[in-house]
Amino acid sequence: MKNKVIVFKEYMLHTSERFVLDQAQNIKNFDVTLMGLNKLKYIPFDDMKVVCLDAFSKLQIILYKLLGFSPKLVSLIKNENPDILHIHMGGDAARFTAIRNKFNIPVIATFHGTDATTSDYWKKKSNLIYHRQYPGKRQNIIKDIDHFIAVSEYVKKAMIKQGYPEQKITVNYMGIDIDFFSKSNIQVKREKIVVFVGRLVKIKGCEYLIQAMSHVKKVVPDSKLVIIGDGQEASSLKELSNKNNVNAEFLGVQKKEIIKEYLQKASVFCCPSITMDSGGAEGLGIVFLEAQAMGVPVVSFLSGGIPEAVLNNKTGFLYSEKDIIGLSTGIITLLTNNILWKEFSINCKKHINLNFDIKKQTLLLEDIYKQLISDYKKNPL
């Protein structure tokens, strides 16, 4: 009989958080239940078991968010009889500590990026209670959560800086579905297309890409920018694109099958994420991995965990943050130097196959689960 894991995320799940589902679907040696407060409708869960509090009591969601109190949530978790509980996001872990003592099982939490890198100063200034509560609960997180996973060395260092004990942190890259992204029955000719995939928010740096493309078009006039994603910056980015006469197509949020189609045609992937004044930064960048799995070199900034996802001068070019000229130079080089592009493309596939295969990475995660369960039985709460 298999052990059971509950994968917990308060909002199950936003479009940009599909990686949580992808990882859960690749857990093979545990029975998996996805659990949260609200079941969202952005992502199909296929045949995964999903249990969310909103199907039973919206009042208890409010109580849990404000006071950390929800007998029904405790009951739902106990009814599943899990051997381990895995929380995604530091903020979700902070709130969970209020009911941690109700369960005599190990609890693990994955930190993905801004949950580890955003400064306490900015969290305390936030309009969201969720963020303001976090710094005051950090000691509870450290005490009550048995182990932490960082999605990159960069995130691990940020966690240590915030006071998390190094011995309780393991780096485990999320990984991607290499079979889906690397295999295709259709041979598509590469075009002079630069693809951006991500939320249209400041941290993703799309404005710097649009400005860079205004330089690119002078050297590569038939170049085109395809922007996939949506967010609060969408209108201003469209205006910036028009102002700079950039040949850009805004496609909004798209399914992974459509993203794959564009990556098959693209010659460059570019998501020039930046570090915000708050400290928020890219933890790793799943879409960087997906592009490289399809042999698409990357041009971006030396920001956050991106240098772990992209090998500078091997699978792409990385420049100092906000270096528009550097960004445009890298894009032009890959659009005009076919020999170098082929070399980088081969390196991309090798790099992803070796380091970011979701099947391999999830097996490593399962090993962490097994060790924690074993250790916990020797020293229960």
C-alpha positions as CSV (number, residue, x, y, z in Angstrom):
1,M,0.0,0.0,0.0
2,K,1.4,3.4,-1.0
3,N,2.0,6.3,1.5
4,K,-0.2,9.4,0.9
5,V,0.8,13.0,0.4
6,I,-1.4,16.0,0.5
7,V,-0.1,18.8,-1.8
8,F,-1.5,22.0,-0.3
9,K,-1.8,25.4,-2.0
10,E,-4.4,27.9,-0.7
11,Y,-5.5,28.9,-4.2
12,M,-5.6,25.8,-6.3
13,L,-4.3,27.0,-8.9
14,H,-3.6,30.2,-10.8
15,T,-2.6,29.8,-14.5
16,S,1.0,30.7,-13.7
17,E,1.2,28.0,-11.0
18,R,0.7,25.0,-13.3
19,F,4.1,23.7,-12.2
20,V,2.5,22.6,-8.9
21,L,0.1,20.4,-10.8
22,D,2.8,19.1,-13.1
23,Q,4.9,18.0,-10.2
24,A,2.0,16.4,-8.4
25,Q,1.0,14.4,-11.5
26,N,4.5,13.0,-11.6
27,I,4.5,11.7,-8.1
28,K,4.3,7.9,-8.7
29,N,5.1,6.2,-5.5
30,F,2.6,8.1,-3.3
31,D,-1.1,8.6,-3.5
32,V,-1.7,12.3,-4.0
33,T,-4.5,14.6,-3.0
34,L,-4.5,18.2,-4.0
35,M,-5.9,20.4,-1.3
36,G,-6.6,24.1,-0.8
37,L,-9.0,26.8,0.3
38,N,-10.4,27.7,-3.1
39,K,-10.5,25.6,-6.3
40,L,-9.9,27.9,-9.2
41,K,-11.1,27.2,-12.8
42,Y,-8.0,28.3,-14.7
43,I,-6.4,24.9,-15.0
44,P,-8.0,21.4,-15.7
45,F,-7.0,19.0,-13.0
46,D,-7.6,15.9,-15.2
47,D,-8.0,12.8,-13.0
48,M,-6.3,14.3,-9.9
49,K,-8.2,14.2,-6.6
50,V,-8.9,17.8,-5.5
51,V,-10.4,18.7,-2.1
52,C,-11.0,22.4,-1.4
53,L,-12.6,24.2,1.6
54,D,-14.8,26.4,-0.6
55,A,-17.0,23.4,-1.4
56,F,-17.9,23.1,2.2
57,S,-17.7,26.5,4.0
58,K,-16.8,29.9,2.7
59,L,-17.1,31.3,6.2
60,Q,-14.3,29.0,7.4
61,I,-12.0,30.3,4.6
62,I,-12.5,33.8,6.0
63,L,-11.8,32.6,9.6
64,Y,-8.7,30.7,8.4
65,K,-7.3,33.7,6.6
66,L,-7.9,36.1,9.4
67,L,-7.4,34.0,12.5
68,G,-5.7,30.8,11.3
69,F,-8.8,28.9,12.5
70,S,-10.8,26.2,10.5
71,P,-12.0,23.0,12.1
72,K,-13.4,21.9,8.7
73,L,-10.0,22.2,7.1
74,V,-8.4,20.2,9.9
75,S,-11.2,17.6,9.4
76,L,-10.6,17.5,5.6
77,I,-6.9,16.9,6.1
78,K,-7.4,14.2,8.8
79,N,-10.0,12.4,6.6
80,E,-7.3,11.9,3.9
81,N,-5.1,10.3,6.5
82,P,-1.8,11.6,4.9
83,D,1.7,10.4,5.8
84,I,3.1,13.8,4.8
85,L,1.8,17.2,3.9
86,H,3.6,19.4,1.2
87,I,2.8,23.1,1.2
88,H,3.7,25.3,-1.8
89,M,4.6,29.0,-1.1
90,G,6.1,30.5,2.1
91,G,3.0,32.6,2.7
92,D,0.8,29.5,2.7
93,A,3.1,27.8,5.1
94,A,3.0,30.9,7.4
95,R,-0.8,30.6,7.7
96,F,-0.7,26.9,8.1
97,T,1.4,27.1,11.3
98,A,-1.7,28.0,13.2
99,I,-3.1,24.5,12.8
100,R,0.2,22.6,12.5
101,N,-0.1,21.1,16.0
102,K,-3.3,19.2,14.9
103,F,-1.3,16.8,12.8
104,N,1.2,14.2,13.9
105,I,2.9,14.0,10.4
106,P,5.9,15.7,8.8
107,V,5.1,18.9,7.0
108,I,7.3,20.3,4.2
109,A,7.2,23.6,2.4
110,T,8.5,24.7,-1.0
111,F,9.6,28.3,-1.5
112,H,9.5,29.5,-5.1
113,G,10.9,33.0,-5.3
114,T,9.3,36.2,-4.1
115,D,8.1,34.4,-1.0
116,A,11.8,34.1,0.0
117,T,13.3,37.2,-1.6
118,T,10.9,40.0,-0.8
119,S,12.1,42.1,2.1
120,D,10.2,42.4,5.4
121,Y,10.0,46.1,5.0
122,W,8.0,45.7,1.8
123,K,5.9,42.9,3.2
124,K,4.9,45.0,6.2
125,K,3.8,47.8,3.8
126,S,1.6,45.5,1.7
127,N,-2.1,46.1,1.4
128,L,-2.6,42.3,1.8
129,I,-2.9,40.8,5.3
130,Y,-1.4,37.7,3.8
131,H,1.9,39.6,3.3
132,R,1.8,41.7,6.4
133,Q,1.5,38.7,8.7
134,Y,4.4,36.8,7.2
135,P,7.4,38.4,8.9
136,G,5.9,38.0,12.3
137,K,5.2,34.3,11.6
138,R,8.7,33.4,10.3
139,Q,9.8,32.0,13.6
140,N,6.7,29.8,13.7
141,I,7.5,28.6,10.2
142,I,11.0,27.7,11.1
143,K,9.8,25.9,14.2
144,D,6.7,24.1,12.9
145,I,7.7,23.1,9.3
146,D,9.9,20.1,9.3
147,H,11.8,20.8,6.1
148,F,12.0,23.3,3.3
149,I,12.6,22.9,-0.4
150,A,14.1,25.8,-2.4
151,V,13.5,25.8,-6.2
152,S,17.1,27.1,-6.8
153,E,20.3,27.9,-5.0
154,Y,19.4,31.5,-5.3
155,V,16.2,31.0,-3.3
156,K,18.0,28.9,-0.8
157,K,20.5,31.7,-0.2
158,A,17.6,34.2,0.2
159,M,16.0,31.9,2.7
160,I,19.2,31.6,4.8
161,K,19.5,35.4,4.7
162,Q,16.0,35.6,6.2
163,G,17.0,33.3,9.0
164,Y,15.9,29.8,7.8
165,P,18.4,27.2,9.0
166,E,20.6,25.9,6.2
167,Q,20.4,22.3,7.4
168,K,16.6,22.3,7.0
169,I,16.7,23.4,3.3
170,T,17.1,21.2,0.2
171,V,17.4,22.6,-3.3
172,N,15.2,20.6,-5.7
173,Y,14.6,22.0,-9.2
174,M,10.9,21.6,-10.2
175,G,11.6,20.2,-13.6
176,I,9.5,20.1,-16.7
177,D,7.8,17.5,-18.9
178,I,10.6,17.0,-21.4
179,D,8.6,14.5,-23.4
180,F,5.9,17.1,-24.1
181,F,8.2,20.0,-24.9
182,S,11.0,18.2,-26.8
183,K,9.1,15.8,-29.0
184,S,7.0,16.8,-32.0
185,N,5.7,15.0,-35.1
186,I,5.8,18.1,-37.1
187,Q,9.0,19.8,-38.5
188,V,8.5,23.5,-38.3
189,K,10.8,26.0,-40.0
190,R,12.3,28.4,-37.5
191,E,11.3,32.0,-38.1
192,K,12.8,35.3,-36.8
193,I,10.4,35.3,-33.9
194,V,11.2,36.3,-30.4
195,V,8.8,34.8,-27.8
196,F,8.0,36.2,-24.4
197,V,5.8,34.0,-22.1
198,G,4.9,35.3,-18.6
199,R,2.6,37.5,-16.6
200,L,2.6,41.1,-17.8
201,V,3.8,42.6,-14.6
202,K,6.9,44.8,-13.8
203,I,9.0,42.0,-12.4
204,K,8.9,40.1,-15.8
205,G,10.6,43.1,-17.6
206,C,8.7,42.9,-20.8
207,E,9.1,46.7,-21.3
208,Y,12.9,46.2,-21.7
209,L,12.3,43.5,-24.3
210,I,10.0,45.8,-26.3
211,Q,12.6,48.6,-26.2
212,A,15.3,46.1,-27.2
213,M,13.2,45.0,-30.2
214,S,13.1,48.6,-31.4
215,H,16.9,48.2,-31.9
216,V,16.6,44.7,-33.3
217,K,14.3,45.7,-36.1
218,K,16.9,48.1,-37.5
219,V,19.3,45.1,-38.1
220,V,16.7,42.4,-38.6
221,P,13.7,44.2,-40.2
222,D,11.6,41.0,-40.5
223,S,11.9,40.1,-36.8
224,K,8.7,39.7,-34.8
225,L,7.9,39.7,-31.1
226,V,5.2,37.4,-29.8
227,I,4.0,38.1,-26.3
228,I,2.0,35.4,-24.5
229,G,0.5,36.3,-21.1
230,D,-1.7,38.9,-19.4
231,G,-1.5,41.2,-16.5
232,Q,-1.8,44.8,-15.2
233,E,0.9,46.1,-17.5
234,A,-0.8,44.8,-20.7
235,S,-2.2,48.2,-21.9
236,S,1.0,50.2,-21.2
237,L,3.1,47.5,-23.0
238,K,0.9,47.7,-26.1
239,E,1.2,51.5,-26.1
240,L,5.0,51.1,-25.7
241,S,5.1,48.7,-28.6
242,N,3.1,51.0,-30.8
243,K,5.2,54.0,-29.8
244,N,8.4,52.1,-30.8
245,N,6.9,50.7,-34.0
246,V,7.7,47.2,-32.9
247,N,6.1,44.3,-34.8
248,A,4.5,42.7,-31.8
249,E,1.6,40.4,-31.4
250,F,-0.1,40.1,-28.0
251,L,-1.9,36.8,-27.6
252,G,-3.0,36.9,-23.9
253,V,-3.0,33.8,-21.8
254,Q,-2.6,30.6,-23.8
255,K,-2.7,26.8,-23.1
256,K,0.6,25.0,-23.0
257,E,-0.1,23.4,-26.4
258,I,-0.3,26.9,-28.0
259,I,2.9,28.0,-26.2
260,K,4.6,24.9,-27.6
261,E,3.5,25.8,-31.2
262,Y,5.1,29.2,-30.9
263,L,8.3,27.9,-29.3
264,Q,8.6,25.5,-32.2
265,K,8.7,28.4,-34.6
266,A,10.7,30.8,-32.5
267,S,14.4,31.5,-32.7
268,V,14.8,33.2,-29.4
269,F,13.0,33.1,-26.0
270,C,13.3,36.3,-24.0
271,C,11.8,37.1,-20.6
272,P,14.1,39.7,-19.1
273,S,13.0,39.5,-15.4
274,I,14.3,42.1,-13.0
275,T,14.8,42.5,-9.3
276,M,12.2,44.7,-7.8
277,D,12.8,47.4,-5.1
278,S,11.0,45.0,-2.7
279,G,13.6,42.3,-3.3
280,G,11.2,40.2,-5.4
281,A,13.0,38.3,-8.1
282,E,12.7,35.3,-10.4
283,G,13.2,32.1,-8.4
284,L,14.1,30.0,-11.4
285,G,11.7,30.4,-14.3
286,I,9.9,27.3,-15.5
287,V,9.2,28.8,-19.0
288,F,13.0,29.3,-19.5
289,L,13.3,25.5,-19.1
290,E,10.5,24.8,-21.5
291,A,11.9,27.0,-24.2
292,Q,15.4,25.3,-23.9
293,A,13.8,21.9,-24.0
294,M,12.6,22.8,-27.4
295,G,16.0,24.0,-28.5
296,V,15.2,27.7,-28.2
297,P,18.2,29.7,-26.9
298,V,17.4,32.4,-24.2
299,V,18.3,36.0,-23.9
300,S,17.6,37.6,-20.5
301,F,19.1,39.3,-17.5
302,L,21.4,38.1,-14.8
303,S,18.6,38.2,-12.3
304,G,17.5,35.9,-9.5
305,G,17.7,32.2,-10.3
306,I,17.9,32.7,-14.0
307,P,21.6,31.9,-14.3
308,E,20.8,28.5,-12.9
309,A,18.2,27.9,-15.6
310,V,20.2,29.4,-18.4
311,L,23.9,28.8,-19.0
312,N,25.4,32.1,-20.1
313,N,27.2,31.9,-23.4
314,K,26.2,28.2,-23.8
315,T,22.4,28.1,-23.9
316,G,21.8,31.8,-24.2
317,F,23.0,35.3,-23.3
318,L,22.5,37.0,-20.0
319,Y,23.1,40.7,-19.4
320,S,23.0,43.1,-16.4
321,E,19.5,44.0,-15.4
322,K,17.8,46.7,-17.6
323,D,20.7,46.6,-20.2
324,I,18.5,47.2,-23.3
325,I,21.5,47.4,-25.6
326,G,22.9,44.1,-24.3
327,L,19.5,42.5,-24.7
328,S,19.2,43.6,-28.3
329,T,22.8,42.5,-29.1
330,G,22.0,39.0,-27.8
331,I,18.8,38.8,-29.8
332,I,20.4,40.1,-33.0
333,T,23.3,37.6,-32.6
334,L,21.0,34.6,-32.4
335,L,18.8,35.8,-35.2
336,T,21.7,36.4,-37.6
337,N,24.4,33.8,-36.6
338,N,23.0,30.4,-37.7
339,I,26.0,28.4,-36.7
340,L,26.1,29.8,-33.2
341,W,22.3,29.3,-32.9
342,K,22.6,25.6,-33.8
343,E,25.3,25.2,-31.2
344,F,23.3,26.9,-28.5
345,S,20.2,24.9,-29.5
346,I,21.9,21.6,-29.0
347,N,23.3,22.8,-25.7
348,C,19.9,23.8,-24.6
349,K,18.4,20.3,-25.0
350,K,21.4,18.7,-23.3
351,H,21.2,21.1,-20.3
352,I,17.5,20.5,-19.7
353,N,17.7,16.7,-20.2
354,L,20.5,16.5,-17.7
355,N,19.2,18.9,-15.0
356,F,15.4,19.5,-15.3
357,D,13.6,16.3,-16.3
358,I,10.5,16.4,-14.1
359,K,10.4,12.6,-13.8
360,K,14.0,12.6,-12.3
361,Q,13.4,15.7,-10.1
362,T,10.1,14.3,-8.7
363,L,11.8,11.0,-7.8
364,L,14.3,13.1,-5.8
365,L,11.3,14.8,-4.1
366,E,9.8,11.4,-3.2
367,D,13.1,10.4,-1.6
368,I,12.8,13.6,0.5
369,Y,9.3,12.6,1.5
370,K,10.4,9.0,2.4
371,Q,13.3,10.3,4.5
372,L,11.1,12.8,6.4
373,I,8.5,10.1,7.1
374,S,11.1,7.7,8.4
375,D,12.8,10.4,10.6
376,Y,9.4,11.6,11.9
377,K,8.4,8.1,13.0
378,K,11.6,8.0,15.1
379,N,11.0,11.5,16.6
380,P,7.3,12.4,16.3
381,L,5.9,15.9,17.2
